[in-house]
Amino acid sequence: MRIRVRYFASIREALGMTEEWLDLPENVRTVGALRQYLVQRGPVWAKALAEDNGVRMAFQLKMATAGTVLTENGEAAFFPPV
């Protein structure tokens, strides 16, 4: 599955990118699984997307939970609390 992932505010600054398109492995099918997949990229990713940072998640322009199901060509977003 291919999706667009967008990063906002301090997360964007920490990661050094605003967005990317990802081809996800078969086991990444929810927003929570996507977050865990990204955290595995390394320490900077783990820190920026840490659950205890209050990071908010959205999918298809709606607030999402870890269980929100991803769909082909969808858009996920990660942003700090406001």
C-alpha positions, -999 to +999 in steps of 0.1 A: +000+000+000+012+035-009+004+065+013+014+101+018+028+110+052+030+147+063+049+161+093+041+194+109+057+220+133+084+206+156+081+171+142+088+185+107+118+204+121+132+174+139+129+151+109+140+177+083+111+170+060+075+181+054+062+150+037+070+117+019+053+089+000+058+055+015+052+020+001+042+002+033+049-034+042+019-058+045+019-056+083+014-018+084-023-013+081-033+012+108-021+047+119-006+032+150+013+006+130+025+034+108+038+053+137+057+022+150+071+016+116+084+052+114+099+050+150+120+021+139+139+044+115+162+055+143+166+077+175+155+110+159+123+094+146+117+076+179+120+109+198+100+130+174+071+105+173+072+092+209+038+084+224+046+104+256+052+136+235+014+140+229+019+136+192-015+139+174-023+118+144-047+123+115-058+103+085-077+118+055-079+152+073-096+137+103-082+131+138-072+094+141-065+069+167-039+041+166-066+018+153-076+039+123-073+018+092-051+031+064-062+031+028-044+032-006-032+067-016-045+081+017-028+109+037-016+105+073-003+134+093+017+137+126+017+169+146+025+181+181-003+191+205-015+227+200 
